[in-house]
Amino acid sequence: MVSRRVVACCSCALLLLLTTSTAARAGGGGLRLNFYSQSCPRAEDVVREQVRRLYEEHGNTAVSWVRALFHDCMVKSCDASLLLETTTTVVSEQASHRSFGMRNFKYIATIKAALERECPATVSCADVLALAARDGVAMLGGPSPLPMRTGRRDSRESYYGVVERYIPNHNDSVSTVLSRFAAMGVEAEGAVALLGAHSVGRVHCFNLVGRLYPAVDDSMDTAYGKYLRGRCPEAEAPEDTREVVYARNDRETPMLLDNMYYRNLIAGRGLLLVDQRLASDPRTAPYVRRMAADNAYFHQRFAAALLTMSENAPLTGAQGEVRKHCSFLN
């Protein structure tokens, strides 16, 4: 068994590395550590408490927060535009095909309500997403603590019309994926690390059947293909989240953010085509092999890339607004 002292030393080393990396980034667009220390001293504690409570009641919420931050930050800015619901004047980004399968948005409202009770009209929904993702990673056994800077403001618009231009599809090329991450300042190694979030959660059959029918993809392990055909027995799976037919991203440690994802890729057990392609592309394969061999290295690179992504073109200062309800404009 690994001693607590060893774990503590590893955590301290990670924090020192990430804090140094954070300080090295130029300004962060006005973001800073402990942004709410004066205006709402318990803000981060409130988020952490709510994330833990929700995880204990609904374990999949932790996975949802990580995916939500990715979808929010990838589309122009980390500004909570993702959270806006459709109204007479807004079309929600959640209505995009790229958002298929996303859930638990209602619990963001739970976290925000707790913050409003503590400090009304103070903590932005964009920071709620960032902090919830940070704490969700910890709940999933990922790298922690993460020095997440705050001070983001909320968008006054949805970017529904351009979501598919920014969010990679499940069968996109590695070149497309790398270019989308590069636009946020995340290099190839970081992109491979962030895709390791596919170590947790599940995928609906709608996004899998293209690799299974009429014949199983040649890059897929034969036994795994047979298993997935058992999970997804119909070639025509509907794009409907009410369907309960799905497959776990990782059958062995499905709720742990670990390097099993990369070990599966090397064995031909990548669930999505975009995942499996990482193991054979010369630009990404070396990182896949290294992360498969070293979980601590994966956590280190994942943490650094997550922090970089979380600071993509944030709205700060007088830009945007601080929404009272995350689903609607003030």
DOVEXGU-232988 format. One record per residue (C-alpha): residue number from 1; x, y, z. Coordinates in steps of 0.2 Angstrom, whole numbers. Layout:
BEGIN
    n      u      v      w
  NUM      X      Y      Z
...
//
This chain:
BEGIN
    n      u      v      w
    1      0      0      0
    2      6     17     -4
    3      9     27     12
    4      0     44     15
    5     17     52     16
    6     21     47     -2
    7      4     52     -8
    8      6     69      1
    9     23     72     -7
   10     16     68    -24
   11      2     80    -21
   12     14     94    -15
   13     25     91    -30
   14     11     92    -42
   15      4    108    -34
   16     21    116    -35
   17     23    112    -53
   18      6    118    -58
   19      7    134    -47
   20     24    138    -56
   21     16    134    -73
   22      1    145    -68
   23     12    160    -63
   24     22    158    -79
   25      6    161    -90
   26      5    179    -96
   27     -9    187    -85
   28    -22    174    -88
   29    -34    188    -95
   30    -37    195    -78
   31    -39    179    -69
   32    -31    176    -52
   33    -30    163    -38
   34    -43    167    -24
   35    -52    180    -34
   36    -67    179    -22
   37    -56    180     -6
   38    -64    197     -2
   39    -80    198    -10
   40    -85    180     -6
   41    -72    171      5
   42    -81    154      6
   43    -85    153    -13
   44    -73    139    -17
   45    -78    130     -1
   46    -97    131     -6
   47    -93    124    -23
   48    -83    110    -16
   49    -96    105     -3
   50   -110    105    -17
   51    -99     95    -29
   52    -95     82    -15
   53   -114     81    -10
   54   -120     79    -28
   55   -106     66    -31
   56   -112     56    -16
   57   -130     57    -22
   58   -127     56    -41
   59   -109     49    -45
   60   -110     54    -64
   61   -111     72    -60
   62    -92     73    -58
   63    -90     67    -75
   64   -103     79    -82
   65    -93     94    -74
   66    -77     89    -83
   67    -86     87   -100
   68    -96    104    -97
   69    -80    114    -95
   70    -73    106   -111
   71    -88    111   -121
   72    -89    128   -114
   73    -71    133   -116
   74    -69    125   -133
   75    -82    136   -141
   76    -74    153   -141
   77    -72    157   -122
   78    -74    150   -105
   79    -89    160   -102
   80   -104    149    -97
   81   -112    152   -114
   82   -115    133   -114
   83   -127    134    -99
   84   -140    146   -108
   85   -156    138   -111
   86   -167    141   -127
   87   -179    155   -126
   88   -187    167   -138
   89   -171    176   -141
   90   -158    162   -138
   91   -154    145   -145
   92   -145    135   -133
   93   -128    127   -137
   94   -135    112   -128
   95   -146    109   -144
   96   -131    106   -155
   97   -127     88   -161
   98   -110     90   -152
   99   -119     92   -136
  100   -128     75   -137
  101   -128     65   -121
  102   -123     79   -110
  103   -133     80    -94
  104   -135     86    -76
  105   -136    104    -80
  106   -150    106    -68
  107   -137    103    -54
  108   -127    118    -59
  109   -142    128    -54
  110   -141    119    -37
  111   -123    124    -35
  112   -126    142    -41
  113   -141    143    -29
  114   -130    139    -14
  115   -118    153    -19
  116   -132    165    -21
  117   -137    162     -3
  118   -119    165      2
  119   -115    180     -9
  120   -129    186    -20
  121   -124    192    -38
  122   -105    189    -35
  123    -99    172    -42
  124   -100    169    -61
  125   -108    154    -69
  126    -92    152    -79
  127    -82    151    -63
  128    -95    138    -56
  129    -91    127    -71
  130    -72    129    -69
  131    -72    126    -50
  132    -85    111    -52
  133    -74    103    -65
  134    -59    105    -54
  135    -68     97    -39
  136    -76     84    -50
  137    -58     78    -56
  138    -54     76    -38
  139    -69     66    -34
  140    -64     54    -49
  141    -47     51    -42
  142    -39     63    -54
  143    -25     76    -50
  144    -28     87    -35
  145    -27    100    -29
  146    -27    111    -44
  147    -23    129    -43
  148    -38    135    -53
  149    -39    154    -56
  150    -55    163    -56
  151    -63    180    -61
  152    -72    174    -77
  153    -88    183    -82
  154   -103    176    -91
  155   -107    178   -109
  156   -122    188   -114
  157   -125    176   -129
  158   -125    158   -135
  159   -114    152   -149
  160   -125    139   -155
  161   -122    143   -173
  162   -104    139   -172
  163   -103    125   -160
  164    -99    112   -173
  165    -85    122   -180
  166    -76    121   -163
  167    -80    105   -155
  168    -72     90   -163
  169    -83     75   -168
  170    -81     57   -162
  171    -74     52   -179
  172    -64     67   -184
  173    -46     65   -189
  174    -31     68   -177
  175    -26     83   -187
  176    -43     91   -184
  177    -43     87   -165
  178    -25     94   -163
  179    -30    110   -172
  180    -45    113   -161
  181    -35    111   -145
  182    -20    121   -152
  183    -32    136   -155
  184    -34    136   -136
  185    -15    135   -133
  186    -15    116   -129
  187     -1    107   -138
  188     -2     89   -144
  189      4     81   -127
  190    -10     91   -118
  191    -23     86   -131
  192    -19     68   -128
  193    -20     70   -109
  194    -37     79   -110
  195    -44     66   -121
  196    -40     54   -106
  197    -55     61    -98
  198    -64     48   -109
  199    -57     36    -95
  200    -73     40    -86
  201    -92     40    -91
  202   -101     32   -106
  203   -105     33   -124
  204   -122     31   -132
  205   -123     18   -146
  206   -128     31   -158
  207   -109     36   -158
  208   -103     18   -159
  209   -112      9   -172
  210   -102     16   -186
  211    -87      6   -180
  212    -97    -10   -177
  213   -108    -11   -193
  214   -108    -18   -206
  215    -91    -25   -200
  216    -81    -21   -185
  217    -67     -8   -187
  218    -51    -16   -192
  219    -42     -6   -178
  220    -53    -14   -164
  221    -49    -29   -154
  222    -59    -43   -160
  223    -66    -48   -143
  224    -70    -30   -139
  225    -79    -28   -155
  226    -90    -43   -151
  227    -93    -36   -133
  228    -98    -19   -141
  229   -110    -28   -153
  230   -118    -36   -138
  231   -120    -19   -130
  232   -126    -11   -146
  233   -136    -24   -156
  234   -144    -13   -168
  235   -135     -5   -183
  236   -147     10   -183
  237   -146     17   -165
  238   -156     33   -162
  239   -149     49   -157
  240   -160     49   -141
  241   -153     51   -124
  242   -168     42   -117
  243   -161     26   -125
  244   -152     17   -111
  245   -141      7   -123
  246   -123     13   -121
  247   -106      7   -117
  248    -94     12   -103
  249    -78     21   -109
  250    -68     10    -97
  251    -75     -7    -91
  252    -61    -10    -78
  253    -61      7    -68
  254    -76     16    -76
  255    -77     30    -63
  256    -58     33    -60
  257    -49     46    -70
  258    -33     35    -73
  259    -22     29    -87
  260    -32     14    -91
  261    -39     24   -106
  262    -22     23   -114
  263    -19      5   -110
  264    -35      1   -119
  265    -30     11   -134
  266    -14      1   -136
  267    -24    -15   -134
  268    -36     -9   -148
  269    -50     -6   -136
  270    -53     12   -139
  271    -72     16   -139
  272    -73     31   -151
  273    -63     31   -167
  274    -55     48   -163
  275    -48     39   -147
  276    -41     24   -156
  277    -33     35   -169
  278    -22     43   -156
  279    -13     26   -153
  280     -7     25   -172
  281     -4     43   -177
  282     15     47   -175
  283     11     64   -168
  284      1     57   -153
  285      6     38   -151
  286     22     42   -141
  287     12     51   -128
  288     -1     37   -128
  289     13     25   -124
  290     20     36   -110
  291      4     39   -102
  292     -1     21   -103
  293     15     17    -93
  294     14     31    -80
  295     -2     36    -72
  296      7     50    -62
  297     14     57    -79
  298     -4     57    -86
  299    -11     66    -71
  300      3     79    -72
  301      0     83    -90
  302    -19     82    -88
  303    -19     94    -74
  304     -8    107    -84
  305    -19    105   -100
  306    -35    107    -90
  307    -29    123    -82
  308    -23    130    -99
  309    -40    126   -107
  310    -50    133    -92
  311    -42    150    -96
  312    -47    151   -115
  313    -51    169   -119
  314    -61    172   -103
  315    -72    188   -101
  316    -66    198    -86
  317    -67    215    -79
  318    -83    224    -85
  319    -85    212   -100
  320   -101    201   -100
  321   -111    199    -84
  322   -113    189    -68
  323   -129    179    -71
  324   -141    176    -56
  325   -147    161    -64
  326   -135    152    -75
  327   -148    146    -88
  328   -154    164    -92
  329   -147    181    -95
  330   -150    194    -82
//
